[in-house]
Amino acid sequence: MRSRQIRRQIRAGHICALLAAASLTATGCTAAADTPGGEPKAKTDAARQGEAGRPVTVTVTPQGDRAAAGEPVRVTAEAGTLTSVTVTDDKGRTLAGTASADGRTWTSDRVAAPGATYTVKAATRTGGGRAGTAGSSFTTAPADKVNKVDWRPGDGAVVGVAQPISLVFDHPVENKAAVEKQLRVTTSNSTEGSWGWLTDWSGKDRVDWRPKEYFEPGTEVTLDARLNGVDSGEDGGWFVRDYKVGFTVGDRRIVRVDLDDKQLTLERDGAVVRRIPVSGGTPGGDRRSWRGTAVLMSKEGTIRMNSETVGLGSAYDKMVDYSMRLTWSGMYAHAAPWNAEYLGKANRSSGCIGMSDPDAAWLYGQVRVGDPFEIEGADTKGALAPHNGLGVWNVDWADWQAKSALR
């Protein structure tokens, strides 16, 4: 009789040991809360002593083979603490995270991205000081639609002092605040700036970051767009990658265009370099120029300009040299030898800023993308809209800040 009792005790002890080992690596379960609000009650000395001898149970969420993306990874420990947590995706990238003050919870700083497998490894310690490990993995459901980004300026570029950061999205962005939270701009001199949401000339959603004032020359700027795993919202799809862009601001070059005097002036670091006679848009009607600050978008060399593409019928169709794009609507600064008799005397173009071949060649070699063209004149179409090219400087600072989704 006594030997049978001993055997039963040995078998029971063996089963308890197996259960203890299994609980150390348990995942996907939810510990019962001690109170309706989920906060544990204060533990008695006896309860703490009992807990000290229990194995640590680790819970990981999300879980499963088609887990929901867009949520942080959360690791919790019951009857012990987490001494370390490592979360790695199937491309070898790790998710950083933060542990709670009591060491019982770890939460990733970023969310789980769609279509990724994550492996979780946790080191634990019981209340009695015994170390252990736990492991788990889960896979998120793939994105049913992917959103992508086109950005300006390019990585490594040297740009003018008026260059904004401009992001245009392939699909609509409903969750603008969630997206903007992941867009981090840093500068070498703590430049003040703000994001503003626009509808691009193409009709797509767009967000631009501009400083309060023109950049200081030499400023180094970095955009860290941590978008992987962010949901654009209905009809927008998921972002499935991050973007990082860095650029440097060159010297201070400002092009001032006075359409009343028909003169263009290039200033460098506050000093006048050269004045050039020009001819702007013809007064009256749709052939007038825009006024305001236009940012040089691109230097396109010799291009074909056709008036039908900008809604001016058959007014012109010709090859144009030294073309410097200022707007999406078709306003350029360029060589206009056919208007030689009007340069410096009358505005007779179809909206562009025309000049002689030698002057256009010289200016083309002096300016860079991101330089501002500050255009003024009594008879213009009106102020340049912020979405027409890089016209963000035509919105005063308070109104620009109000375009942020986080204000």
C-alpha positions as CSV (number, residue, x, y, z in Angstrom):
1,M,0.0,0.0,0.0
2,R,2.7,2.4,1.0
3,S,4.7,1.7,-2.3
4,R,1.6,2.5,-4.4
5,Q,1.2,5.9,-2.6
6,I,4.8,6.7,-3.3
7,R,4.4,5.9,-7.0
8,R,1.3,8.1,-7.2
9,Q,3.3,11.0,-5.6
10,I,6.2,10.5,-8.0
11,R,3.8,10.5,-11.1
12,A,2.1,13.6,-9.7
13,G,5.4,15.4,-9.3
14,H,6.5,14.5,-12.8
15,I,3.2,15.9,-14.2
16,C,3.7,19.1,-12.3
17,A,7.2,19.5,-13.7
18,L,5.9,19.1,-17.2
19,L,3.2,21.7,-16.6
20,A,5.8,24.1,-15.2
21,A,8.0,23.7,-18.3
22,A,5.0,24.2,-20.6
23,S,3.9,27.3,-18.9
24,L,7.3,28.9,-19.3
25,T,6.9,29.0,-23.1
26,A,3.1,29.5,-23.2
27,T,1.9,32.2,-25.7
28,G,-1.4,33.4,-27.1
29,C,-3.3,33.1,-23.8
30,T,-4.7,35.9,-21.7
31,A,-4.2,36.0,-18.0
32,A,-7.3,36.5,-15.9
33,A,-7.6,39.9,-14.3
34,D,-7.9,40.2,-10.6
35,T,-10.4,43.1,-10.9
36,P,-13.0,44.1,-13.5
37,G,-10.7,46.9,-14.6
38,G,-7.8,44.5,-15.3
39,E,-5.6,45.9,-12.5
40,P,-4.2,43.3,-10.1
41,K,-5.2,43.6,-6.4
42,A,-2.4,44.3,-3.8
43,K,-0.8,40.9,-3.1
44,T,-0.5,39.5,0.4
45,D,2.8,38.2,1.7
46,A,1.4,34.7,1.3
47,A,0.4,35.4,-2.3
48,R,3.8,36.8,-3.1
49,Q,5.6,33.8,-1.5
50,G,3.3,31.5,-3.6
51,E,4.1,33.5,-6.8
52,A,7.8,33.3,-6.1
53,G,7.7,29.6,-6.6
54,R,5.5,29.6,-9.8
55,P,6.9,29.6,-13.3
56,V,6.5,32.7,-15.4
57,T,3.7,32.7,-18.0
58,V,4.4,34.9,-21.0
59,T,1.7,36.2,-23.3
60,V,2.3,37.7,-26.7
61,T,-0.1,39.7,-28.8
62,P,-0.8,39.8,-31.8
63,Q,-0.9,36.0,-32.3
64,G,-1.8,33.5,-35.0
65,D,-1.1,33.1,-38.7
66,R,-3.2,36.0,-40.0
67,A,-2.9,38.5,-37.2
68,A,-4.1,42.1,-37.6
69,A,-1.4,44.5,-38.6
70,G,-1.1,48.1,-37.4
71,E,-0.9,47.3,-33.7
72,P,2.1,47.3,-31.4
73,V,3.6,44.0,-30.2
74,R,2.8,43.5,-26.5
75,V,4.5,41.0,-24.3
76,T,3.3,40.4,-20.7
77,A,4.6,38.3,-17.9
78,E,2.5,36.6,-15.2
79,A,4.1,35.5,-11.9
80,G,7.4,37.1,-12.7
81,T,9.2,39.8,-14.8
82,L,10.7,40.3,-18.2
83,T,14.4,40.9,-18.1
84,S,14.7,41.3,-21.9
85,V,12.5,41.1,-25.0
86,T,13.6,40.8,-28.7
87,V,11.2,41.0,-31.6
88,T,12.6,40.3,-35.1
89,D,10.8,40.2,-38.4
90,D,11.5,37.8,-41.3
91,K,13.9,40.3,-42.8
92,G,16.1,40.4,-39.7
93,R,14.9,43.8,-38.6
94,T,14.1,44.3,-34.9
95,L,11.3,46.3,-33.3
96,A,12.5,48.5,-30.4
97,G,10.3,48.7,-27.4
98,T,9.8,49.9,-23.9
99,A,9.3,47.9,-20.7
100,S,6.9,49.0,-17.9
101,A,8.3,50.2,-14.6
102,D,7.4,46.9,-12.9
103,G,9.0,44.8,-15.6
104,R,5.8,42.9,-16.4
105,T,5.0,44.4,-19.7
106,W,6.9,45.3,-22.9
107,T,5.4,47.2,-25.8
108,S,7.0,47.8,-29.2
109,D,7.5,51.4,-30.2
110,R,6.3,50.7,-33.7
111,V,3.4,48.6,-35.0
112,A,3.5,45.3,-36.7
113,A,3.5,45.7,-40.5
114,P,1.3,43.7,-42.8
115,G,2.6,40.5,-44.5
116,A,5.4,39.9,-42.0
117,T,6.4,37.1,-39.6
118,Y,7.7,38.2,-36.2
119,T,9.7,36.1,-33.8
120,V,9.5,37.0,-30.1
121,K,12.1,35.9,-27.6
122,A,11.8,36.8,-23.9
123,A,14.1,36.3,-20.9
124,T,12.2,36.1,-17.6
125,R,12.8,35.9,-13.9
126,T,10.4,34.4,-11.3
127,G,9.6,36.0,-8.0
128,G,12.1,33.6,-6.5
129,G,14.9,34.7,-8.8
130,R,14.9,31.8,-11.2
131,A,15.8,32.7,-14.8
132,G,13.9,31.4,-17.8
133,T,13.1,32.0,-21.5
134,A,10.0,32.0,-23.6
135,G,9.4,32.2,-27.4
136,S,6.6,32.8,-29.8
137,S,6.0,33.8,-33.4
138,F,3.1,35.2,-35.4
139,T,2.4,36.3,-38.9
140,T,0.3,39.3,-39.9
141,A,-2.2,39.3,-42.8
142,P,-0.8,40.7,-46.1
143,A,-1.9,44.2,-47.3
144,D,-4.9,44.1,-49.7
145,K,-3.7,47.4,-51.1
146,V,-0.3,49.2,-50.8
147,N,0.2,53.0,-50.7
148,K,3.4,54.5,-52.0
149,V,5.1,57.9,-51.8
150,D,6.8,60.2,-54.3
151,W,9.0,62.8,-52.7
152,R,11.0,65.9,-53.3
153,P,13.9,66.7,-53.1
154,G,16.0,63.7,-53.9
155,D,18.3,62.1,-51.4
156,G,21.7,63.8,-51.2
157,A,20.6,66.8,-53.1
158,V,21.9,70.4,-52.6
159,V,18.9,72.7,-52.8
160,G,18.0,76.4,-52.5
161,V,16.8,78.1,-49.3
162,A,13.1,77.8,-50.2
163,Q,13.0,74.1,-50.9
164,P,10.1,72.4,-49.0
165,I,9.9,68.6,-48.4
166,S,7.0,67.4,-50.5
167,L,5.3,64.0,-50.4
168,V,2.7,62.9,-52.9
169,F,0.8,59.7,-52.2
170,D,-0.4,57.2,-54.7
171,H,-3.7,56.6,-52.9
172,P,-5.9,58.7,-50.7
173,V,-4.8,59.2,-47.1
174,E,-7.7,59.3,-44.7
175,N,-5.7,58.8,-41.5
176,K,-3.7,61.9,-42.0
177,A,-2.8,62.4,-38.3
178,A,-1.5,58.8,-38.1
179,V,0.7,59.3,-41.1
180,E,2.0,62.7,-40.0
181,K,3.0,61.3,-36.6
182,Q,5.5,59.1,-38.5
183,L,7.1,61.9,-40.4
184,R,10.1,63.1,-38.5
185,V,12.2,66.1,-39.8
186,T,15.5,67.0,-38.1
187,T,17.8,69.8,-39.1
188,S,21.4,70.6,-38.1
189,N,20.3,73.9,-36.5
190,S,16.8,73.2,-35.1
191,T,14.9,75.0,-37.8
192,E,11.3,75.6,-37.0
193,G,8.9,74.1,-39.5
194,S,5.5,72.5,-39.9
195,W,3.7,70.0,-42.1
196,G,0.7,71.1,-44.2
197,W,-1.8,68.9,-46.1
198,L,-2.8,69.8,-49.7
199,T,-4.4,68.3,-52.7
200,D,-1.7,68.1,-55.3
201,W,-2.1,69.6,-58.8
202,S,-2.6,65.9,-59.9
203,G,-5.5,65.5,-57.5
204,K,-3.6,63.2,-55.1
205,D,-3.1,63.8,-51.4
206,R,0.1,65.6,-50.6
207,V,1.8,66.8,-47.5
208,D,4.6,69.4,-47.5
209,W,7.0,70.5,-44.7
210,R,8.4,74.0,-44.9
211,P,10.3,76.1,-42.4
212,K,8.8,79.3,-40.9
213,E,11.4,81.3,-42.9
214,Y,13.7,80.4,-45.7
215,F,16.4,77.9,-44.6
216,E,19.8,79.1,-43.4
217,P,22.5,78.2,-45.9
218,G,24.4,75.1,-44.9
219,T,21.4,73.5,-43.1
220,E,21.4,69.8,-43.2
221,V,17.9,68.3,-43.3
222,T,16.8,64.7,-42.8
223,L,13.3,63.2,-43.3
224,D,12.7,59.9,-41.5
225,A,9.3,58.7,-42.7
226,R,8.6,55.6,-40.5
227,L,5.5,54.5,-42.4
228,N,5.9,50.8,-42.5
229,G,2.7,49.3,-41.0
230,V,0.7,52.5,-41.0
231,D,-2.8,52.2,-42.5
232,S,-3.8,55.0,-44.9
233,G,-7.5,54.5,-44.2
234,E,-10.4,53.5,-46.4
235,D,-9.4,53.2,-50.1
236,G,-5.8,54.1,-49.3
237,G,-4.1,50.8,-48.4
238,W,-1.1,50.1,-46.1
239,F,2.4,51.5,-46.2
240,V,4.9,48.6,-46.3
241,R,8.2,50.4,-46.2
242,D,10.0,53.3,-44.6
243,Y,11.6,56.2,-46.4
244,K,14.6,58.2,-45.4
245,V,15.9,61.3,-47.3
246,G,18.7,63.7,-46.5
247,F,19.6,67.0,-48.3
248,T,21.7,70.1,-47.7
249,V,20.8,73.7,-48.3
250,G,23.2,75.7,-50.4
251,D,23.9,79.4,-50.4
252,R,21.2,82.0,-50.4
253,R,20.1,82.8,-53.9
254,I,16.9,84.8,-54.5
255,V,15.5,85.7,-57.9
256,R,13.3,88.8,-57.8
257,V,11.0,89.4,-60.8
258,D,9.3,92.8,-61.1
259,L,6.8,92.6,-63.9
260,D,6.0,96.3,-63.7
261,D,9.6,97.2,-64.4
262,K,10.2,94.1,-66.6
263,Q,13.4,93.3,-64.7
264,L,14.7,90.1,-63.1
265,T,17.4,90.5,-60.3
266,L,19.5,87.7,-59.0
267,E,20.7,88.2,-55.4
268,R,23.3,86.0,-53.7
269,D,23.8,86.2,-50.0
270,G,22.0,89.6,-50.0
271,A,24.1,91.2,-52.7
272,V,22.8,91.9,-56.2
273,V,24.7,89.8,-58.8
274,R,22.9,90.8,-62.0
275,R,19.8,92.4,-63.5
276,I,18.2,91.0,-66.6
277,P,15.5,92.6,-68.8
278,V,12.5,90.3,-69.1
279,S,9.0,90.1,-70.6
280,G,6.2,88.5,-68.5
281,G,2.7,87.4,-69.2
282,T,0.5,89.6,-71.4
283,P,-1.9,91.8,-69.4
284,G,-5.5,90.8,-69.3
285,G,-6.9,87.3,-69.6
286,D,-5.3,83.9,-69.2
287,R,-1.9,84.8,-70.6
288,R,-0.9,86.8,-67.5
289,S,1.8,85.5,-65.1
290,W,1.2,84.4,-61.5
291,R,2.6,86.5,-58.7
292,G,4.0,85.4,-55.4
293,T,6.9,83.1,-54.5
294,A,7.5,80.2,-56.9
295,V,10.2,77.7,-56.0
296,L,12.4,76.4,-58.9
297,M,11.1,72.8,-59.3
298,S,13.5,71.6,-62.1
299,K,15.9,72.7,-64.8
300,E,14.6,71.0,-67.9
301,G,16.9,72.4,-70.6
302,T,15.4,72.4,-74.1
303,I,11.8,71.3,-74.2
304,R,8.8,71.5,-76.5
305,M,6.2,73.9,-75.2
306,N,2.7,73.5,-76.7
307,S,0.0,76.0,-75.7
308,E,-2.8,73.3,-76.0
309,T,-1.4,71.5,-72.9
310,V,-2.1,74.6,-70.7
311,G,-5.4,75.5,-72.1
312,L,-4.3,78.3,-74.4
313,G,-5.4,76.8,-77.7
314,S,-3.0,77.1,-80.6
315,A,-1.1,80.2,-79.4
316,Y,2.3,78.5,-79.7
317,D,4.2,75.3,-80.3
318,K,7.9,75.6,-80.2
319,M,11.2,74.3,-78.8
320,V,12.3,76.4,-75.9
321,D,15.9,76.6,-74.5
322,Y,17.1,77.0,-70.8
323,S,13.7,76.1,-69.4
324,M,13.3,76.5,-65.6
325,R,10.0,75.1,-64.3
326,L,8.2,77.2,-61.7
327,T,4.7,75.7,-61.6
328,W,2.7,72.7,-62.6
329,S,0.4,74.9,-64.6
330,G,3.2,75.7,-67.1
331,M,4.9,78.8,-65.9
332,Y,8.7,78.8,-66.7
333,A,11.6,81.2,-66.8
334,H,13.3,80.6,-70.2
335,A,15.0,82.0,-73.3
336,A,12.5,83.9,-75.5
337,P,14.5,85.4,-78.4
338,W,11.2,85.8,-80.4
339,N,10.2,88.4,-77.8
340,A,13.5,90.4,-78.1
341,E,11.7,93.7,-78.9
342,Y,9.7,93.5,-75.7
343,L,12.4,92.5,-73.2
344,G,12.6,95.1,-70.5
345,K,9.8,97.1,-72.2
346,A,6.5,95.2,-72.2
347,N,4.9,92.0,-71.0
348,R,4.0,90.0,-74.1
349,S,4.5,86.4,-73.2
350,S,1.9,83.6,-72.6
351,G,2.6,83.7,-68.8
352,C,6.3,82.7,-68.6
353,I,9.2,84.9,-67.7
354,G,11.2,85.3,-71.0
355,M,14.7,86.7,-71.6
356,S,17.4,86.7,-74.2
357,D,19.4,83.6,-75.0
358,P,22.6,84.8,-73.3
359,D,20.8,86.0,-70.2
360,A,18.8,82.8,-70.0
361,A,22.0,80.7,-70.4
362,W,23.7,82.7,-67.6
363,L,20.7,82.4,-65.2
364,Y,20.3,78.7,-65.9
365,G,23.9,78.2,-64.8
366,Q,23.4,80.2,-61.6
367,V,20.2,78.9,-60.0
368,R,19.5,75.6,-58.4
369,V,16.4,73.7,-57.6
370,G,14.8,75.1,-54.4
371,D,15.7,78.7,-55.2
372,P,12.8,81.1,-54.8
373,F,11.5,83.3,-57.6
374,E,9.7,86.2,-55.9
375,I,7.4,87.6,-58.5
376,E,5.4,90.9,-58.2
377,G,3.3,92.9,-60.6
378,A,0.1,94.8,-60.8
379,D,-1.6,92.9,-63.6
380,T,-1.3,89.1,-62.8
381,K,-3.6,86.2,-62.6
382,G,-3.3,86.3,-58.8
383,A,-1.3,84.7,-56.1
384,L,0.3,81.3,-56.8
385,A,-1.6,78.5,-55.1
386,P,0.4,76.3,-52.7
387,H,-0.4,73.1,-54.7
388,N,0.6,74.6,-58.0
389,G,4.3,73.6,-58.0
390,L,5.9,74.3,-54.7
391,G,3.9,77.4,-53.8
392,V,3.8,76.8,-50.1
393,W,5.4,80.2,-49.3
394,N,2.2,81.9,-50.5
395,V,0.4,80.9,-47.3
396,D,1.2,82.9,-44.2
397,W,2.8,81.0,-41.3
398,A,-0.3,80.7,-39.0
399,D,-2.5,79.5,-41.8
400,W,0.2,77.0,-42.9
401,Q,0.5,75.6,-39.4
402,A,-3.3,75.1,-39.4
403,K,-2.9,72.7,-42.4
404,S,-1.2,70.2,-40.1
405,A,-3.4,67.2,-39.1
406,L,-1.9,67.3,-35.6
407,R,-3.1,70.8,-34.7
